Amino acid sequence: MTQAGADDVRKAITELNKALLQKDSVTLKKLSHENLTYGHSNGWIETRQDVIGNLYNGKLTYTKIEQQEPKIWMEGKTATVRKDATAAILLDGKPMELKLHVLQVWVKTKKGWQLVSRQSVKLG
């Protein structure tokens, strides 16, 4: 895929981060695949429904997401993304700041680029 394809994935990543911070369920539904598996560094795995629901029920609130420039590998309608990020969150009301390495897999669908898989691990 062309550089334009990678630029579209970069844009989707930025939109996803913004939607998580703003608890924007419409954008989250647009950007997340119906079969999303969203893995956290503590081993917790969420579905698409869980990600959106847990933003609203107070389980998880994102207060800051900062990331380095993502590295994107394109293969047809699939993009693999690796990036380091810092996230400030409230987990069950308790503040935490995490330094993470994140792996994301995006697929191109009729709805545009959608996140189908995400896994993070804590850094140092």
C-alpha positions in Angstrom: 0.0 0.0 0.0 1.1 3.5 -0.6 2.4 6.2 1.8 -1.2 7.6 1.6 -2.5 4.4 3.1 0.0 4.7 6.0 -1.1 8.4 6.4 -4.7 7.2 6.6 -3.8 4.8 9.4 -1.9 7.5 11.3 -5.0 9.7 11.1 -7.2 6.8 12.4 -4.8 6.3 15.3 -5.0 10.0 16.2 -8.8 9.9 15.9 -9.0 6.8 18.2 -6.8 8.4 20.9 -9.0 11.5 20.8 -12.2 9.4 21.0 -10.9 7.5 24.0 -10.1 10.8 25.8 -13.4 12.3 24.9 -15.5 9.2 25.5 -16.8 9.5 21.9 -18.7 6.3 21.4 -19.8 7.2 17.8 -16.1 7.6 16.7 -15.1 4.5 18.7 -17.7 2.4 17.0 -16.6 3.7 13.6 -12.9 3.0 14.3 -13.1 -0.3 16.1 -13.9 -3.6 14.3 -16.9 -5.6 15.6 -14.5 -8.4 16.5 -12.0 -6.1 18.4 -9.8 -7.7 21.0 -8.2 -4.9 23.1 -5.4 -6.2 25.4 -4.0 -4.2 28.3 -0.6 -4.5 29.9 -2.1 -6.1 33.0 -3.5 -9.0 31.0 -7.1 -7.6 30.9 -8.7 -8.1 27.5 -11.8 -6.1 26.3 -14.2 -6.5 23.4 -15.4 -3.5 21.4 -18.5 -3.4 23.6 -16.3 -3.5 26.7 -14.0 -0.7 25.6 -17.0 1.6 25.0 -19.0 0.5 28.1 -16.0 0.8 30.5 -15.5 4.4 29.4 -19.0 5.2 30.6 -19.4 3.1 33.7 -16.3 4.6 35.4 -14.1 1.4 35.1 -11.5 3.2 32.9 -11.0 6.8 32.1 -8.2 8.1 29.8 -6.9 11.5 30.9 -3.8 11.7 28.7 -2.4 9.8 25.8 1.0 10.8 24.4 2.8 8.7 21.8 5.9 8.6 19.7 5.6 8.5 16.0 4.1 5.1 15.2 5.9 2.6 13.0 3.5 1.3 10.4 3.9 -1.7 8.1 1.3 -2.1 5.4 0.3 -5.4 3.8 -2.7 -5.1 1.5 -5.7 -4.2 3.6 -3.9 -4.8 6.9 -1.7 -2.4 8.8 0.5 -3.4 11.8 1.5 -0.5 14.1 4.0 -0.4 16.9 4.5 2.6 19.1 5.6 3.7 22.6 3.1 5.7 24.5 2.4 7.3 27.9 -1.1 7.1 29.2 -2.6 8.7 32.3 -5.7 6.9 33.3 -8.2 6.4 36.2 -8.8 2.7 36.8 -11.7 2.2 39.1 -11.1 5.9 40.2 -7.4 5.3 41.0 -5.0 7.5 39.0 -2.2 5.7 37.2 0.4 6.7 34.6 1.7 4.0 32.3 4.6 3.8 29.9 3.7 1.3 27.3 4.8 -0.4 24.1 1.7 -0.9 22.0 1.0 -3.2 19.1 -2.1 -2.5 17.0 -3.5 -4.3 13.9 -5.8 -2.3 11.7 -7.9 -3.6 8.7 -9.3 -1.7 5.8 -13.1 -2.3 5.6 -16.0 -0.6 3.8 -16.2 1.7 6.9 -12.5 2.7 6.6 -9.6 1.7 8.8 -10.7 -0.2 11.9 -8.7 -1.4 14.8 -9.1 -5.2 15.1 -6.5 -6.0 17.7 -4.4 -4.1 20.3 -2.0 -5.3 22.9 0.3 -3.3 25.2 3.1 -4.1 27.6 4.6 -2.0 30.3 8.0 -0.4 29.7 10.6 -0.2 32.4 
